[in-house]
């Protein structure tokens, strides 16, 4: 049984959407005793300052 996770993130450094982060996460899980799984996620984060 093994698992691997990879994250790639980009954060906008300037302009009107400064601080906007886009992250792609890939996860792979392999097992002899359970179902194997592949997962891809796109995560978008933005912080509002009041």
mmCIF entry with sequence, helices, sheets and N, C-alpha, C, O atoms, coordinates in Angstrom:
data_MODEL
# 
_entry.id   MODEL 
# 
_entity.id                         1 
_entity.type                       polymer 
_entity.pdbx_number_of_molecules   1 
# 
_entity_poly.entity_id                      1 
_entity_poly.type                           'polypeptide(L)' 
_entity_poly.nstd_linkage                   no 
_entity_poly.nstd_monomer                   no 
_entity_poly.pdbx_seq_one_letter_code       
;(UNK)(UNK)(UNK)(UNK)(UNK)(UNK)(UNK)(UNK)(UNK)(UNK)(UNK)(UNK)(UNK)(UNK)(UNK)(UNK)
(UNK)(UNK)(UNK)(UNK)(UNK)(UNK)(UNK)(UNK)(UNK)(UNK)(UNK)(UNK)(UNK)(UNK)(UNK)(UNK)
(UNK)(UNK)(UNK)(UNK)(UNK)(UNK)(UNK)(UNK)(UNK)(UNK)(UNK)(UNK)(UNK)(UNK)(UNK)(UNK)
(UNK)(UNK)
;
_entity_poly.pdbx_seq_one_letter_code_can   XXXXXXXXXXXXXXXXXXXXXXXXXXXXXXXXXXXXXXXXXXXXXXXXXX 
_entity_poly.pdbx_strand_id                 A 
# 
loop_
_entity_poly_seq.entity_id 
_entity_poly_seq.num 
_entity_poly_seq.mon_id 
_entity_poly_seq.hetero 
1 1  UNK n 
1 2  UNK n 
1 3  UNK n 
1 4  UNK n 
1 5  UNK n 
1 6  UNK n 
1 7  UNK n 
1 8  UNK n 
1 9  UNK n 
1 10 UNK n 
1 11 UNK n 
1 12 UNK n 
1 13 UNK n 
1 14 UNK n 
1 15 UNK n 
1 16 UNK n 
1 17 UNK n 
1 18 UNK n 
1 19 UNK n 
1 20 UNK n 
1 21 UNK n 
1 22 UNK n 
1 23 UNK n 
1 24 UNK n 
1 25 UNK n 
1 26 UNK n 
1 27 UNK n 
1 28 UNK n 
1 29 UNK n 
1 30 UNK n 
1 31 UNK n 
1 32 UNK n 
1 33 UNK n 
1 34 UNK n 
1 35 UNK n 
1 36 UNK n 
1 37 UNK n 
1 38 UNK n 
1 39 UNK n 
1 40 UNK n 
1 41 UNK n 
1 42 UNK n 
1 43 UNK n 
1 44 UNK n 
1 45 UNK n 
1 46 UNK n 
1 47 UNK n 
1 48 UNK n 
1 49 UNK n 
1 50 UNK n 
# 
_struct_asym.id          A 
_struct_asym.entity_id   1 
# 
_struct_sheet.id               AA1 
_struct_sheet.type             ? 
_struct_sheet.number_strands   3 
_struct_sheet.details          ? 
# 
loop_
_struct_sheet_order.sheet_id 
_struct_sheet_order.range_id_1 
_struct_sheet_order.range_id_2 
_struct_sheet_order.offset 
_struct_sheet_order.sense 
AA1 1 2 ? anti-parallel 
AA1 2 3 ? anti-parallel 
# 
loop_
_struct_sheet_range.sheet_id 
_struct_sheet_range.id 
_struct_sheet_range.beg_label_comp_id 
_struct_sheet_range.beg_label_asym_id 
_struct_sheet_range.beg_label_seq_id 
_struct_sheet_range.pdbx_beg_PDB_ins_code 
_struct_sheet_range.end_label_comp_id 
_struct_sheet_range.end_label_asym_id 
_struct_sheet_range.end_label_seq_id 
_struct_sheet_range.pdbx_end_PDB_ins_code 
_struct_sheet_range.beg_auth_comp_id 
_struct_sheet_range.beg_auth_asym_id 
_struct_sheet_range.beg_auth_seq_id 
_struct_sheet_range.end_auth_comp_id 
_struct_sheet_range.end_auth_asym_id 
_struct_sheet_range.end_auth_seq_id 
AA1 1 UNK A 2  ? UNK A 11 ? UNK A 2  UNK A 11 
AA1 2 UNK A 21 ? UNK A 30 ? UNK A 21 UNK A 30 
AA1 3 UNK A 37 ? UNK A 45 ? UNK A 37 UNK A 45 
# 
loop_
_atom_site.group_PDB 
_atom_site.id 
_atom_site.type_symbol 
_atom_site.label_atom_id 
_atom_site.label_alt_id 
_atom_site.label_comp_id 
_atom_site.label_asym_id 
_atom_site.label_entity_id 
_atom_site.label_seq_id 
_atom_site.pdbx_PDB_ins_code 
_atom_site.Cartn_x 
_atom_site.Cartn_y 
_atom_site.Cartn_z 
_atom_site.occupancy 
_atom_site.B_iso_or_equiv 
_atom_site.pdbx_formal_charge 
_atom_site.auth_seq_id 
_atom_site.auth_comp_id 
_atom_site.auth_asym_id 
_atom_site.auth_atom_id 
_atom_site.pdbx_PDB_model_num 
ATOM 1   N N  . UNK A 1 1  ? 0.849   -1.176 0.000  1.00 0.00 ? 1  UNK A N  1 
ATOM 2   C CA . UNK A 1 1  ? 0.000   0.000  0.000  1.00 0.00 ? 1  UNK A CA 1 
ATOM 3   C C  . UNK A 1 1  ? 0.889   1.231  0.000  1.00 0.00 ? 1  UNK A C  1 
ATOM 4   O O  . UNK A 1 1  ? 1.856   1.316  0.758  1.00 0.00 ? 1  UNK A O  1 
ATOM 5   N N  . UNK A 1 2  ? 0.550   2.188  -0.862 1.00 0.00 ? 2  UNK A N  1 
ATOM 6   C CA . UNK A 1 2  ? 1.298   3.435  -0.890 1.00 0.00 ? 2  UNK A CA 1 
ATOM 7   C C  . UNK A 1 2  ? 0.418   4.584  -1.365 1.00 0.00 ? 2  UNK A C  1 
ATOM 8   O O  . UNK A 1 2  ? -0.617  4.381  -1.999 1.00 0.00 ? 2  UNK A O  1 
ATOM 9   N N  . UNK A 1 3  ? 0.865   5.806  -1.037 1.00 0.00 ? 3  UNK A N  1 
ATOM 10  C CA . UNK A 1 3  ? 0.129   7.009  -1.405 1.00 0.00 ? 3  UNK A CA 1 
ATOM 11  C C  . UNK A 1 3  ? 1.118   8.096  -1.799 1.00 0.00 ? 3  UNK A C  1 
ATOM 12  O O  . UNK A 1 3  ? 2.185   8.225  -1.198 1.00 0.00 ? 3  UNK A O  1 
ATOM 13  N N  . UNK A 1 4  ? 0.756   8.878  -2.814 1.00 0.00 ? 4  UNK A N  1 
ATOM 14  C CA . UNK A 1 4  ? 1.600   9.991  -3.240 1.00 0.00 ? 4  UNK A CA 1 
ATOM 15  C C  . UNK A 1 4  ? 0.711   11.207 -3.469 1.00 0.00 ? 4  UNK A C  1 
ATOM 16  O O  . UNK A 1 4  ? -0.334  11.109 -4.112 1.00 0.00 ? 4  UNK A O  1 
ATOM 17  N N  . UNK A 1 5  ? 1.138   12.367 -2.932 1.00 0.00 ? 5  UNK A N  1 
ATOM 18  C CA . UNK A 1 5  ? 0.427   13.622 -3.149 1.00 0.00 ? 5  UNK A CA 1 
ATOM 19  C C  . UNK A 1 5  ? 1.389   14.636 -3.746 1.00 0.00 ? 5  UNK A C  1 
ATOM 20  O O  . UNK A 1 5  ? 2.532   14.761 -3.306 1.00 0.00 ? 5  UNK A O  1 
ATOM 21  N N  . UNK A 1 6  ? 0.911   15.361 -4.758 1.00 0.00 ? 6  UNK A N  1 
ATOM 22  C CA . UNK A 1 6  ? 1.704   16.408 -5.396 1.00 0.00 ? 6  UNK A CA 1 
ATOM 23  C C  . UNK A 1 6  ? 0.866   17.681 -5.432 1.00 0.00 ? 6  UNK A C  1 
ATOM 24  O O  . UNK A 1 6  ? -0.292  17.660 -5.849 1.00 0.00 ? 6  UNK A O  1 
ATOM 25  N N  . UNK A 1 7  ? 1.459   18.788 -4.993 1.00 0.00 ? 7  UNK A N  1 
ATOM 26  C CA . UNK A 1 7  ? 0.795   20.092 -5.022 1.00 0.00 ? 7  UNK A CA 1 
ATOM 27  C C  . UNK A 1 7  ? 1.607   21.055 -5.871 1.00 0.00 ? 7  UNK A C  1 
ATOM 28  O O  . UNK A 1 7  ? 2.830   21.124 -5.749 1.00 0.00 ? 7  UNK A O  1 
ATOM 29  N N  . UNK A 1 8  ? 0.922   21.797 -6.729 1.00 0.00 ? 8  UNK A N  1 
ATOM 30  C CA . UNK A 1 8  ? 1.531   22.891 -7.478 1.00 0.00 ? 8  UNK A CA 1 
ATOM 31  C C  . UNK A 1 8  ? 0.669   24.124 -7.215 1.00 0.00 ? 8  UNK A C  1 
ATOM 32  O O  . UNK A 1 8  ? -0.541  24.104 -7.440 1.00 0.00 ? 8  UNK A O  1 
ATOM 33  N N  . UNK A 1 9  ? 1.304   25.196 -6.737 1.00 0.00 ? 9  UNK A N  1 
ATOM 34  C CA . UNK A 1 9  ? 0.569   26.399 -6.347 1.00 0.00 ? 9  UNK A CA 1 
ATOM 35  C C  . UNK A 1 9  ? 1.165   27.630 -7.021 1.00 0.00 ? 9  UNK A C  1 
ATOM 36  O O  . UNK A 1 9  ? 2.384   27.761 -7.138 1.00 0.00 ? 9  UNK A O  1 
ATOM 37  N N  . UNK A 1 10 ? 0.292   28.522 -7.457 1.00 0.00 ? 10 UNK A N  1 
ATOM 38  C CA . UNK A 1 10 ? 0.717   29.822 -7.980 1.00 0.00 ? 10 UNK A CA 1 
ATOM 39  C C  . UNK A 1 10 ? -0.063  30.904 -7.248 1.00 0.00 ? 10 UNK A C  1 
ATOM 40  O O  . UNK A 1 10 ? -1.281  30.809 -7.097 1.00 0.00 ? 10 UNK A O  1 
ATOM 41  N N  . UNK A 1 11 ? 0.656   31.942 -6.790 1.00 0.00 ? 11 UNK A N  1 
ATOM 42  C CA . UNK A 1 11 ? 0.029   33.081 -6.107 1.00 0.00 ? 11 UNK A CA 1 
ATOM 43  C C  . UNK A 1 11 ? 0.315   34.335 -6.922 1.00 0.00 ? 11 UNK A C  1 
ATOM 44  O O  . UNK A 1 11 ? 1.469   34.625 -7.241 1.00 0.00 ? 11 UNK A O  1 
ATOM 45  N N  . UNK A 1 12 ? -0.736  35.078 -7.260 1.00 0.00 ? 12 UNK A N  1 
ATOM 46  C CA . UNK A 1 12 ? -0.593  36.331 -8.014 1.00 0.00 ? 12 UNK A CA 1 
ATOM 47  C C  . UNK A 1 12 ? 0.092   37.349 -7.110 1.00 0.00 ? 12 UNK A C  1 
ATOM 48  O O  . UNK A 1 12 ? -0.346  37.575 -5.982 1.00 0.00 ? 12 UNK A O  1 
ATOM 49  N N  . UNK A 1 13 ? 1.167   37.966 -7.604 1.00 0.00 ? 13 UNK A N  1 
ATOM 50  C CA . UNK A 1 13 ? 1.987   38.866 -6.792 1.00 0.00 ? 13 UNK A CA 1 
ATOM 51  C C  . UNK A 1 13 ? 1.572   40.332 -6.852 1.00 0.00 ? 13 UNK A C  1 
ATOM 52  O O  . UNK A 1 13 ? 1.954   41.117 -5.984 1.00 0.00 ? 13 UNK A O  1 
ATOM 53  N N  . UNK A 1 14 ? 0.796   40.709 -7.864 1.00 0.00 ? 14 UNK A N  1 
ATOM 54  C CA . UNK A 1 14 ? 0.403   42.115 -7.972 1.00 0.00 ? 14 UNK A CA 1 
ATOM 55  C C  . UNK A 1 14 ? -0.843  42.276 -8.819 1.00 0.00 ? 14 UNK A C  1 
ATOM 56  O O  . UNK A 1 14 ? -1.357  41.318 -9.394 1.00 0.00 ? 14 UNK A O  1 
ATOM 57  N N  . UNK A 1 15 ? -1.315  43.512 -8.882 1.00 0.00 ? 15 UNK A N  1 
ATOM 58  C CA . UNK A 1 15 ? -2.499  43.796 -9.685 1.00 0.00 ? 15 UNK A CA 1 
ATOM 59  C C  . UNK A 1 15 ? -3.773  43.723 -8.881 1.00 0.00 ? 15 UNK A C  1 
ATOM 60  O O  . UNK A 1 15 ? -3.735  43.629 -7.654 1.00 0.00 ? 15 UNK A O  1 
ATOM 61  N N  . UNK A 1 16 ? -4.919  43.768 -9.574 1.00 0.00 ? 16 UNK A N  1 
ATOM 62  C CA . UNK A 1 16 ? -6.211  43.823 -8.880 1.00 0.00 ? 16 UNK A CA 1 
ATOM 63  C C  . UNK A 1 16 ? -6.559  42.541 -8.119 1.00 0.00 ? 16 UNK A C  1 
ATOM 64  O O  . UNK A 1 16 ? -7.368  42.588 -7.192 1.00 0.00 ? 16 UNK A O  1 
ATOM 65  N N  . UNK A 1 17 ? -5.979  41.415 -8.478 1.00 0.00 ? 17 UNK A N  1 
ATOM 66  C CA . UNK A 1 17 ? -6.278  40.159 -7.754 1.00 0.00 ? 17 UNK A CA 1 
ATOM 67  C C  . UNK A 1 17 ? -5.043  39.673 -6.986 1.00 0.00 ? 17 UNK A C  1 
ATOM 68  O O  . UNK A 1 17 ? -4.811  38.471 -6.854 1.00 0.00 ? 17 UNK A O  1 
ATOM 69  N N  . UNK A 1 18 ? -4.256  40.632 -6.484 1.00 0.00 ? 18 UNK A N  1 
ATOM 70  C CA . UNK A 1 18 ? -3.059  40.295 -5.713 1.00 0.00 ? 18 UNK A CA 1 
ATOM 71  C C  . UNK A 1 18 ? -3.438  39.373 -4.549 1.00 0.00 ? 18 UNK A C  1 
ATOM 72  O O  . UNK A 1 18 ? -4.387  39.650 -3.817 1.00 0.00 ? 18 UNK A O  1 
ATOM 73  N N  . UNK A 1 19 ? -2.704  38.295 -4.386 1.00 0.00 ? 19 UNK A N  1 
ATOM 74  C CA . UNK A 1 19 ? -2.979  37.347 -3.309 1.00 0.00 ? 19 UNK A CA 1 
ATOM 75  C C  . UNK A 1 19 ? -3.853  36.179 -3.730 1.00 0.00 ? 19 UNK A C  1 
ATOM 76  O O  . UNK A 1 19 ? -4.060  35.256 -2.942 1.00 0.00 ? 19 UNK A O  1 
ATOM 77  N N  . UNK A 1 20 ? -4.372  36.195 -4.955 1.00 0.00 ? 20 UNK A N  1 
ATOM 78  C CA . UNK A 1 20 ? -5.173  35.073 -5.446 1.00 0.00 ? 20 UNK A CA 1 
ATOM 79  C C  . UNK A 1 20 ? -4.257  33.869 -5.628 1.00 0.00 ? 20 UNK A C  1 
ATOM 80  O O  . UNK A 1 20 ? -3.232  33.961 -6.303 1.00 0.00 ? 20 UNK A O  1 
ATOM 81  N N  . UNK A 1 21 ? -4.623  32.748 -5.032 1.00 0.00 ? 21 UNK A N  1 
ATOM 82  C CA . UNK A 1 21 ? -3.822  31.524 -5.127 1.00 0.00 ? 21 UNK A CA 1 
ATOM 83  C C  . UNK A 1 21 ? -4.621  30.452 -5.858 1.00 0.00 ? 21 UNK A C  1 
ATOM 84  O O  . UNK A 1 21 ? -5.797  30.227 -5.575 1.00 0.00 ? 21 UNK A O  1 
ATOM 85  N N  . UNK A 1 22 ? -3.959  29.802 -6.797 1.00 0.00 ? 22 UNK A N  1 
ATOM 86  C CA . UNK A 1 22 ? -4.542  28.684 -7.528 1.00 0.00 ? 22 UNK A CA 1 
ATOM 87  C C  . UNK A 1 22 ? -3.656  27.476 -7.260 1.00 0.00 ? 22 UNK A C  1 
ATOM 88  O O  . UNK A 1 22 ? -2.444  27.532 -7.465 1.00 0.00 ? 22 UNK A O  1 
ATOM 89  N N  . UNK A 1 23 ? -4.256  26.393 -6.806 1.00 0.00 ? 23 UNK A N  1 
ATOM 90  C CA . UNK A 1 23 ? -3.497  25.196 -6.444 1.00 0.00 ? 23 UNK A CA 1 
ATOM 91  C C  . UNK A 1 23 ? -4.088  23.980 -7.138 1.00 0.00 ? 23 UNK A C  1 
ATOM 92  O O  . UNK A 1 23 ? -5.303  23.786 -7.148 1.00 0.00 ? 23 UNK A O  1 
ATOM 93  N N  . UNK A 1 24 ? -3.219  23.164 -7.717 1.00 0.00 ? 24 UNK A N  1 
ATOM 94  C CA . UNK A 1 24 ? -3.627  21.884 -8.303 1.00 0.00 ? 24 UNK A CA 1 
ATOM 95  C C  . UNK A 1 24 ? -3.037  20.787 -7.441 1.00 0.00 ? 24 UNK A C  1 
ATOM 96  O O  . UNK A 1 24 ? -1.831  20.770 -7.195 1.00 0.00 ? 24 UNK A O  1 
ATOM 97  N N  . UNK A 1 25 ? -3.872  19.875 -6.982 1.00 0.00 ? 25 UNK A N  1 
ATOM 98  C CA . UNK A 1 25 ? -3.448  18.761 -6.128 1.00 0.00 ? 25 UNK A CA 1 
ATOM 99  C C  . UNK A 1 25 ? -3.775  17.444 -6.815 1.00 0.00 ? 25 UNK A C  1 
ATOM 100 O O  . UNK A 1 25 ? -4.916  17.205 -7.211 1.00 0.00 ? 25 UNK A O  1 
ATOM 101 N N  . UNK A 1 26 ? -2.775  16.601 -6.953 1.00 0.00 ? 26 UNK A N  1 
ATOM 102 C CA . UNK A 1 26 ? -2.929  15.268 -7.513 1.00 0.00 ? 26 UNK A CA 1 
ATOM 103 C C  . UNK A 1 26 ? -2.599  14.264 -6.424 1.00 0.00 ? 26 UNK A C  1 
ATOM 104 O O  . UNK A 1 26 ? -1.569  14.378 -5.760 1.00 0.00 ? 26 UNK A O  1 
ATOM 105 N N  . UNK A 1 27 ? -3.465  13.287 -6.241 1.00 0.00 ? 27 UNK A N  1 
ATOM 106 C CA . UNK A 1 27 ? -3.264  12.260 -5.226 1.00 0.00 ? 27 UNK A CA 1 
ATOM 107 C C  . UNK A 1 27 ? -3.462  10.887 -5.851 1.00 0.00 ? 27 UNK A C  1 
ATOM 108 O O  . UNK A 1 27 ? -4.423  10.657 -6.586 1.00 0.00 ? 27 UNK A O  1 
ATOM 109 N N  . UNK A 1 28 ? -2.544  9.982  -5.551 1.00 0.00 ? 28 UNK A N  1 
ATOM 110 C CA . UNK A 1 28 ? -2.612  8.613  -6.038 1.00 0.00 ? 28 UNK A CA 1 
ATOM 111 C C  . UNK A 1 28 ? -2.502  7.675  -4.845 1.00 0.00 ? 28 UNK A C  1 
ATOM 112 O O  . UNK A 1 28 ? -1.609  7.820  -4.010 1.00 0.00 ? 28 UNK A O  1 
ATOM 113 N N  . UNK A 1 29 ? -3.415  6.716  -4.771 1.00 0.00 ? 29 UNK A N  1 
ATOM 114 C CA . UNK A 1 29 ? -3.409  5.751  -3.676 1.00 0.00 ? 29 UNK A CA 1 
ATOM 115 C C  . UNK A 1 29 ? -3.518  4.353  -4.272 1.00 0.00 ? 29 UNK A C  1 
ATOM 116 O O  . UNK A 1 29 ? -4.445  4.070  -5.030 1.00 0.00 ? 29 UNK A O  1 
ATOM 117 N N  . UNK A 1 30 ? -2.586  3.488  -3.936 1.00 0.00 ? 30 UNK A N  1 
ATOM 118 C CA . UNK A 1 30 ? -2.593  2.107  -4.415 1.00 0.00 ? 30 UNK A CA 1 
ATOM 119 C C  . UNK A 1 30 ? -2.602  1.159  -3.226 1.00 0.00 ? 30 UNK A C  1 
ATOM 120 O O  . UNK A 1 30 ? -1.888  1.361  -2.244 1.00 0.00 ? 30 UNK A O  1 
ATOM 121 N N  . UNK A 1 31 ? -3.422  0.127  -3.332 1.00 0.00 ? 31 UNK A N  1 
ATOM 122 C CA . UNK A 1 31 ? -3.540  -0.845 -2.247 1.00 0.00 ? 31 UNK A CA 1 
ATOM 123 C C  . UNK A 1 31 ? -3.834  -2.223 -2.818 1.00 0.00 ? 31 UNK A C  1 
ATOM 124 O O  . UNK A 1 31 ? -4.522  -2.352 -3.831 1.00 0.00 ? 31 UNK A O  1 
ATOM 125 N N  . UNK A 1 32 ? -3.323  -3.221 -2.179 1.00 0.00 ? 32 UNK A N  1 
ATOM 126 C CA . UNK A 1 32 ? -3.598  -4.600 -2.553 1.00 0.00 ? 32 UNK A CA 1 
ATOM 127 C C  . UNK A 1 32 ? -4.945  -5.058 -1.991 1.00 0.00 ? 32 UNK A C  1 
ATOM 128 O O  . UNK A 1 32 ? -5.611  -5.911 -2.578 1.00 0.00 ? 32 UNK A O  1 
ATOM 129 N N  . UNK A 1 33 ? -5.338  -4.488 -0.855 1.00 0.00 ? 33 UNK A N  1 
ATOM 130 C CA . UNK A 1 33 ? -6.512  -4.971 -0.126 1.00 0.00 ? 33 UNK A CA 1 
ATOM 131 C C  . UNK A 1 33 ? -7.759  -4.109 -0.284 1.00 0.00 ? 33 UNK A C  1 
ATOM 132 O O  . UNK A 1 33 ? -8.848  -4.525 0.109  1.00 0.00 ? 33 UNK A O  1 
ATOM 133 N N  . UNK A 1 34 ? -7.617  -2.923 -0.851 1.00 0.00 ? 34 UNK A N  1 
ATOM 134 C CA . UNK A 1 34 ? -8.772  -2.024 -1.004 1.00 0.00 ? 34 UNK A CA 1 
ATOM 135 C C  . UNK A 1 34 ? -8.735  -1.424 -2.413 1.00 0.00 ? 34 UNK A C  1 
ATOM 136 O O  . UNK A 1 34 ? -7.790  -1.642 -3.170 1.00 0.00 ? 34 UNK A O  1 
ATOM 137 N N  . UNK A 1 35 ? -9.775  -0.670 -2.745 1.00 0.00 ? 35 UNK A N  1 
ATOM 138 C CA . UNK A 1 35 ? -9.826  -0.015 -4.053 1.00 0.00 ? 35 UNK A CA 1 
ATOM 139 C C  . UNK A 1 35 ? -8.724  1.036  -4.176 1.00 0.00 ? 35 UNK A C  1 
ATOM 140 O O  . UNK A 1 35 ? -8.469  1.783  -3.232 1.00 0.00 ? 35 UNK A O  1 
ATOM 141 N N  . UNK A 1 36 ? -8.083  1.094  -5.317 1.00 0.00 ? 36 UNK A N  1 
ATOM 142 C CA . UNK A 1 36 ? -7.107  2.135  -5.595 1.00 0.00 ? 36 UNK A CA 1 
ATOM 143 C C  . UNK A 1 36 ? -7.846  3.399  -6.024 1.00 0.00 ? 36 UNK A C  1 
ATOM 144 O O  . UNK A 1 36 ? -8.992  3.339  -6.469 1.00 0.00 ? 36 UNK A O  1 
ATOM 145 N N  . UNK A 1 37 ? -7.177  4.544  -5.884 1.00 0.00 ? 37 UNK A N  1 
ATOM 146 C CA . UNK A 1 37 ? -7.846  5.801  -6.203 1.00 0.00 ? 37 UNK A CA 1 
ATOM 147 C C  . UNK A 1 37 ? -6.863  6.799  -6.808 1.00 0.00 ? 37 UNK A C  1 
ATOM 148 O O  . UNK A 1 37 ? -5.693  6.851  -6.429 1.00 0.00 ? 37 UNK A O  1 
ATOM 149 N N  . UNK A 1 38 ? -7.361  7.586  -7.754 1.00 0.00 ? 38 UNK A N  1 
ATOM 150 C CA . UNK A 1 38 ? -6.660  8.744  -8.306 1.00 0.00 ? 38 UNK A CA 1 
ATOM 151 C C  . UNK A 1 38 ? -7.574  9.946  -8.090 1.00 0.00 ? 38 UNK A C  1 
ATOM 152 O O  . UNK A 1 38 ? -8.785  9.860  -8.296 1.00 0.00 ? 38 UNK A O  1 
ATOM 153 N N  . UNK A 1 39 ? -6.992  11.055 -7.677 1.00 0.00 ? 39 UNK A N  1 
ATOM 154 C CA . UNK A 1 39 ? -7.812  12.221 -7.374 1.00 0.00 ? 39 UNK A CA 1 
ATOM 155 C C  . UNK A 1 39 ? -7.096  13.482 -7.852 1.00 0.00 ? 39 UNK A C  1 
ATOM 156 O O  . UNK A 1 39 ? -5.898  13.642 -7.615 1.00 0.00 ? 39 UNK A O  1 
ATOM 157 N N  . UNK A 1 40 ? -7.812  14.369 -8.517 1.00 0.00 ? 40 UNK A N  1 
ATOM 158 C CA . UNK A 1 40 ? -7.303  15.677 -8.924 1.00 0.00 ? 40 UNK A CA 1 
ATOM 159 C C  . UNK A 1 40 ? -8.233  16.742 -8.372 1.00 0.00 ? 40 UNK A C  1 
ATOM 160 O O  . UNK A 1 40 ? -9.455  16.640 -8.479 1.00 0.00 ? 40 UNK A O  1 
ATOM 161 N N  . UNK A 1 41 ? -7.625  17.778 -7.774 1.00 0.00 ? 41 UNK A N  1 
ATOM 162 C CA . UNK A 1 41 ? -8.417  18.884 -7.231 1.00 0.00 ? 41 UNK A CA 1 
ATOM 163 C C  . UNK A 1 41 ? -7.842  20.209 -7.698 1.00 0.00 ? 41 UNK A C  1 
ATOM 164 O O  . UNK A 1 41 ? -6.625  20.367 -7.793 1.00 0.00 ? 41 UNK A O  1 
ATOM 165 N N  . UNK A 1 42 ? -8.711  21.148 -7.986 1.00 0.00 ? 42 UNK A N  1 
ATOM 166 C CA . UNK A 1 42 ? -8.313  22.514 -8.291 1.00 0.00 ? 42 UNK A CA 1 
ATOM 167 C C  . UNK A 1 42 ? -8.847  23.380 -7.156 1.00 0.00 ? 42 UNK A C  1 
ATOM 168 O O  . UNK A 1 42 ? -10.057 23.454 -6.939 1.00 0.00 ? 42 UNK A O  1 
ATOM 169 N N  . UNK A 1 43 ? -7.947  24.032 -6.436 1.00 0.00 ? 43 UNK A N  1 
ATOM 170 C CA . UNK A 1 43 ? -8.300  24.815 -5.256 1.00 0.00 ? 43 UNK A CA 1 
ATOM 171 C C  . UNK A 1 43 ? -7.969  26.276 -5.545 1.00 0.00 ? 43 UNK A C  1 
ATOM 172 O O  . UNK A 1 43 ? -6.852  26.595 -5.954 1.00 0.00 ? 43 UNK A O  1 
ATOM 173 N N  . UNK A 1 44 ? -8.934  27.156 -5.334 1.00 0.00 ? 44 UNK A N  1 
ATOM 174 C CA . UNK A 1 44 ? -8.743  28.594 -5.538 1.00 0.00 ? 44 UNK A CA 1 
ATOM 175 C C  . UNK A 1 44 ? -8.976  29.285 -4.207 1.00 0.00 ? 44 UNK A C  1 
ATOM 176 O O  . UNK A 1 44 ? -9.997  29.074 -3.552 1.00 0.00 ? 44 UNK A O  1 
ATOM 177 N N  . UNK A 1 45 ? -8.000  30.129 -3.809 1.00 0.00 ? 45 UNK A N  1 
ATOM 178 C CA . UNK A 1 45 ? -8.101  30.844 -2.539 1.00 0.00 ? 45 UNK A CA 1 
ATOM 179 C C  . UNK A 1 45 ? -7.897  32.340 -2.759 1.00 0.00 ? 45 UNK A C  1 
ATOM 180 O O  . UNK A 1 45 ? -7.038  32.764 -3.533 1.00 0.00 ? 45 UNK A O  1 
ATOM 181 N N  . UNK A 1 46 ? -8.702  33.116 -2.064 1.00 0.00 ? 46 UNK A N  1 
ATOM 182 C CA . UNK A 1 46 ? -8.537  34.568 -2.107 1.00 0.00 ? 46 UNK A CA 1 
ATOM 183 C C  . UNK A 1 46 ? -8.930  35.120 -0.752 1.00 0.00 ? 46 UNK A C  1 
ATOM 184 O O  . UNK A 1 46 ? -9.995  34.801 -0.223 1.00 0.00 ? 46 UNK A O  1 
ATOM 185 N N  . UNK A 1 47 ? -8.064  35.949 -0.195 1.00 0.00 ? 47 UNK A N  1 
ATOM 186 C CA . UNK A 1 47 ? -8.315  36.542 1.126  1.00 0.00 ? 47 UNK A CA 1 
ATOM 187 C C  . UNK A 1 47 ? -8.831  37.968 0.955  1.00 0.00 ? 47 UNK A C  1 
ATOM 188 O O  . UNK A 1 47 ? -8.221  38.780 0.259  1.00 0.00 ? 47 UNK A O  1 
ATOM 189 N N  . UNK A 1 48 ? -9.952  38.263 1.593  1.00 0.00 ? 48 UNK A N  1 
ATOM 190 C CA . UNK A 1 48 ? -10.501 39.607 1.590  1.00 0.00 ? 48 UNK A CA 1 
ATOM 191 C C  . UNK A 1 48 ? -10.002 40.351 2.827  1.00 0.00 ? 48 UNK A C  1 
ATOM 192 O O  . UNK A 1 48 ? -10.142 39.856 3.945  1.00 0.00 ? 48 UNK A O  1 
ATOM 193 N N  . UNK A 1 49 ? -9.430  41.516 2.637  1.00 0.00 ? 49 UNK A N  1 
ATOM 194 C CA . UNK A 1 49 ? -8.996  42.374 3.754  1.00 0.00 ? 49 UNK A CA 1 
ATOM 195 C C  . UNK A 1 49 ? -9.979  43.513 3.904  1.00 0.00 ? 49 UNK A C  1 
ATOM 196 O O  . UNK A 1 49 ? -10.238 44.251 2.953  1.00 0.00 ? 49 UNK A O  1 
ATOM 197 N N  . UNK A 1 50 ? -10.524 43.655 5.097  1.00 0.00 ? 50 UNK A N  1 
ATOM 198 C CA . UNK A 1 50 ? -11.501 44.716 5.365  1.00 0.00 ? 50 UNK A CA 1 
ATOM 199 C C  . UNK A 1 50 ? -10.848 45.881 6.043  1.00 0.00 ? 50 UNK A C  1 
ATOM 200 O O  . UNK A 1 50 ? -11.515 46.870 6.347  1.00 0.00 ? 50 UNK A O  1 
# 
